[in-house]
Amino acid sequence: MTAPKKTMLSAVQPSNRLTLGNYIGALRNWAQLQKDYDCVFFAVNLHAITQRQDPKELREQTRRAVATYIAAGIDPKEATLFIQSEVPQHAELAWVLNCYCYMGELGRMTQFKDKSAKAGENIPVGLFTYPVLMASDILLYDTDLVPVGADQKQHIELTRDIAIRMNNAYGADTFRVPQPVIPQVGARIMSLQDPTAKMSKSDPDPNGSVYLNETDDQIRKKLKRAVTDSGSEITDDESKPGVRNLLTIQSALTGKPVSEIVASYAGKQYGHLKVDTAEIVVQSVSPIRAEADRLMAEKSFLDQILQTGAEKARIRAAKTLKRVYEHLGLR
Ligand code: TYM
């Protein structure tokens, strides 16, 4: 008998269109790893409302996120695909975990510090407890591996801490303790306009990000305008974050080591690097855009996948929640 596959789980927040950073840091790796795992992927729309969203757009972006997973290579016949809000156990377990997570821990989360600094005076409580809902997402499915970009590592460490704390108090089988999987290349793609900051869906400057539903020409324009520096030699160097970012994007998408790419640019200029990077990005993004558009137009196909996925997810999540409630004396 073969051992059951381990569970791999991940998600994207549908707070805007997905970016090239989401593809390189996450989706691409989900697709590469999927065949060896029992996969659970979903769109975290409950996380998205930690910032104000337009309801119509949120609904659309949420479906588009899942369509993009499939377009990026996730096999909908194998993976469990769904929308977070359709599985009520995520919010239920989050409450329980809230009682075992400390204010100090959440206050130390880098993403909270960044986002709350931007939110000004009125910081929603949800922004603070956001990582607890993420821990619930992960722990509900007895997850082994969580493939994410570097920015989510701290949240997964917190998830592990909460799980270990509760296992110590209520028995080692309360939760499976997950591991993050961070890609070697491309774990942190930077903004095209400010290469010292992460490429982010929530960046108010749309020129900083390549979105996965943009046209080839829009992509080319953005890469042509990518901020570099006043030098001219193409080297992989800390002092050249803009050049390094373009080299990283190329390396992640082609699989070639950065050193080999640098060597191929001997005597060439930044302009060459930008044009070539643009073509490589277009080659990756263009088929994803076309397939996601097609899936968005074919409403019943996506509806069916999401309905089946939510049903499967609810059964699994209910089983875990029942186990946790029993361990805690809640039933
Ligand atoms: P989110 O929506 O910000 O990002 C989704 C995934 O994309 C990765 N990522 C990047 N990787 C490389 N370079 C970038 N510039 C870049 N920007 C984003 C992220 O690391 C992530 O893997 N809290 C999560 C969503 C979430 C989740 C979960 C993830 C909720 N529950 C459970 C895993 C498991 C988030 O906001 O990701």
Boltz pocket constraint, residues with backbone or C-beta under 6 A from the ligand:
constraints:
  - pocket:
      binder: B
      contacts: [[A, 9], [A, 10], [A, 11], [A, 12], [A, 13], [A, 14], [A, 21], [A, 22], [A, 23], [A, 24], [A, 25], [A, 26], [A, 44], [A, 47], [A, 133], [A, 134], [A, 137], [A, 138], [A, 146], [A, 147], [A, 148], [A, 149], [A, 150], [A, 151], [A, 152], [A, 155], [A, 186], [A, 187], [A, 188], [A, 189], [A, 190], [A, 198], [A, 199], [A, 200]]
      max_distance: 6.0
